Amino acid sequence: MNNFKYSAVAFALIATLAACGSSGDDSSTPDPEPETGFEFAATEMITNLTDDVIVSGYAALATKGEEMLLAAQTLVNDPTQANLLAAQVAWKAARLPWEQGESHIFGPVDSLGIDPHLDSWPLNTTDLTTVLASGSGFDADTIKGWNDDVQGFHTMEYLLFGDGVADNEKAIADLTSAEADYLMGLAEVFRDYTKTLDDAWQISHDGQTGSNAYGEFVKNPGTEWNTIYASQVGVIEELINGMIAIVDEVGNGKIADPFGTSIDTADTSKVESQYSWNSLTDFSDNIVGVRNVYQGEFTGAADKQGLVDFVNAADSVLASRIGSEIDDAIIKIQAISGSNDMPFRQAILDADARVRVQTAIDALSKLQASLETDILPLLNEWKV
Amino acid sequence: MKTKLSLLALCIAGFSCTSAFAATDPVLLEQAIAKQEAELNKLKKDLAALAAQQKEQKETQDKQAEIVATTKQQNLESMFSKFSFKSYGSMNFTSDEYFENVQDTNPERRNRFDLERIVTEFGYQFTDEWDMEIEIEYEHGGTGASLEYDGFDEFGEFESEIEAGGEVIVEKAQLRYRPSDAIGVKFGSIHLPVGLSSMLHKPNQYLTVQRHRSEAAMVPAVWNEMGVGVFGELANFHYQAQVISGLNSEYFRTYDWVASGHQTRFEHVNADDLAYALRLDYGSFKQGTAVGVSYYYGNTTGNRNKSNKVEGDGTVSIATVAAAFVEGPWILRGQYMYGTLSDADAITQANKTTPGLKPGNFAQLGSKSEAFFVEAGVDLGQFTPVPITIFANIDYSNPLAEVETGTATKRYENTWTSVGVNYFPIPEIVIKAEVGLHQVAVSSIPDTNFFALGVGYQFSL
């Protein structure tokens, strides 16, 4: 009788424990909402950023590509100092939308490998000299078959501005006919690639007839035919990571690499756009590109939705802090030139200017840290 | 009560027995004793017979056990005689000067260690005619992923990590049918007889620390493909003829021409375009003195994953002429390799614009490519007690010898000239040292010096 009682008690205990255990697996209990969660309707922002910032930027680049080709043709037909200057201006004008667009180097510019065709760095001056010495066969089709380090922005820059060591001015007398011919071929190749890039965003992402424009993939995440973006979260993540990547590249690559650890280890051969002395403009344009994506419009245009609105929905203090950090980084880069308009390749060899360079690097590091640790995690708190 | 009754019955029974013996007379007793003795003797005899029989049995068993053991041993031995295992490998230290980028003309020195390769080769002779061979190579220490516990990461996390940057490759996996010396057939993943490195790739078969760089800048070094080949020897002629999987032009690059078109990066090898290889040698390069020619021919466009990007076949043809003179202390080997690629510009353009291929500055392809090497050595061991071979070597390669349109840059035209020693403490081990000069055919790129130390082994069971 006693045995039976004990057994019964034990059985009851086991049954109770088992019941408790199984209740822990009950999947019908809803997960608690994060307390810090925020709401934001992202469709308008994504559409706006795609059309008004990215696509509009590449369209501008394609237009500037056309103008660059025209300027080169004019220069070949009528080689005057004025036409050389006009071609230099056209080069800088094309440089602006490209550098600003580096804040969103994803999609076709990457997948179609267009970036190295346009902006390969450093320039292979050795091979370029050999090519120029051969003095013929500089049509666009031929040049397209050559390696990227003898074409694109920086080859045109070298031909237009000279070697950049003492100055960034070139006399028309120094422009050989082979250089002018090569420049014209390069400009045509350049125009073609900028058009391909623009078309990929607006007409067909892979150049095949019948396939969607890349812009449509970005604007319509999660739709049945969208094989690239499954959700708006993915699109916003791509945009934020694009900003982080260029801030990293400018701070830790473009500026810090030639800067070195001291004047002794500074290396001017690593300075991008050293022939035109356009380096600081390039760098600040890169961060202006970050601001374009963040604000949702180009500088001075009417206010539209940008990432700032997404951040603002979560934390208004953070939203304005990031805005200031971006502005600050741009100002600090521009300040490197000092009161005497010193180009970057000289600044890294100047003790006073090096202090300003370090200040700019610090501002970029701060911005990069904020984007990585404060902005990116907001995606987890967003109640999609 | 019952117990008591039983005891009484037992006592009565005992009495009756005793009284029966007591009643027998002495004659009867003697007879009984004699009878018992006779029985005892018989028993003893039987026992002795049994013992003898057992002894005999044991001897037979021992003999049998011995036969079984011998047979087992024989079986085991014959199994091993059918199984073969070979291995070779090398570890190097190199010190080269390198340039950071295309603008850089001030080289920096970089010293490196490399567990270059460990190769294991398993073979099995099924019958006199049929055998198989599988060669597995571990390059640069092999590769692997591992799971690590990181106690410092939040509450402790398991992380999967790639441990090493090397490769594990099945270099050869072939079945051979060889009814006679004059003819044999092999199939599977087989070595191509194009280029001497495919034949002479063990550390004691070449004099330089690393294999010949000239060949590596043109074709896959130790080139294996899937296919079928016939081979054999007649008089002192050795021949090979093969039909094998072709190359894929998507991965052709400026610096090594068609070498990286070797389809090793995918699970499956595209075989829409096949290739053909022929070789004829007089003498044997593996054994010493020989002269020989080889030819490779194959299309490549069909093997592209996006085959519609190139119009034209992208035909690769490669011809080699090689000679070796190995007599007494003298070693002299050399090879000239010449290749052509059709539709080189179309392939360059397609590679530049195919999403994901990203050849960057290495897209431009030579329509003609050439390479040669000559190595010469003297085995001082034949004159002195020290087993040392001294050598001189020259390697030249230009994968971009000519382009379809425009001018070919000379940046990829390289010459390596070196001298060195091979020391064999025992025949299976070689310790090498080499010092040399590397020249690029572009005048603004300065010549650089290199030196290298290496240790290699090879053995076969």
Interface residues (C-beta under 8 A of the other chain):
Chain A: S111 L112 G113 P116 H117 S120 P122 L123 N124 T125 T126 D127 T130 V131 S134 G137 D141 T142 I143 K144 G145 W146 N147 D148 D149 D206 S269 K270
Chain B: N101 V102 Q103 D104 T254 D345 T348 Q349 K352 T353 T354 P355 G356 L357 K358 G360 N361 F362 A363 Q364 V403 E404 T405 G406 T407 T409 K410 R411 V442 S444 I445
